[in-house]
């Protein structure tokens, strides 16, 4: 598991409102998350509720929506979890794979994949 920070931008599904955030890259997290209040402020709305296992082992039902994610010059839509307002945004494994980015754990940076496994 690699854990370090990177700058990301999130937007509503229509790409009208963007917000820049520092997110923790956490390959143990499946989905990306951000404080729910920030997501609502830029127009991201919950689409469904999903059950999650938190790092401390507890389980919680949390809202999930769709947002645009920009990182390293690449933009994709991804699922985004509406987390508590005091939490640090997390960049999860699904978004990293969608962005075609891999982890360099030694240098603690993201690197583009040159080819995709098929």
C-alpha angles and dihedrals in degrees: 000000000000122000124184138120133264136171117256136172124218129195140181118264091267092051091234100125124038130187127193117221141172106236132190111238103225118173090190089065113082098197133036116250138191136173108291094227091057091049092051091047091060093045103261110145129196115259100182144345122251134185117244135188109223125216090259091055097255120129125228138177109229137177119255128196140167123263140165114251124200121193133152092355094307127112128197139157115246143167113270126197119220100229130183115290095244094055128105114243113256126210105211136204097259093058092045091053092045089051089049092237128143131198124251098199094185095055092029094229141116119253128194118248110238093205135011127234111244 
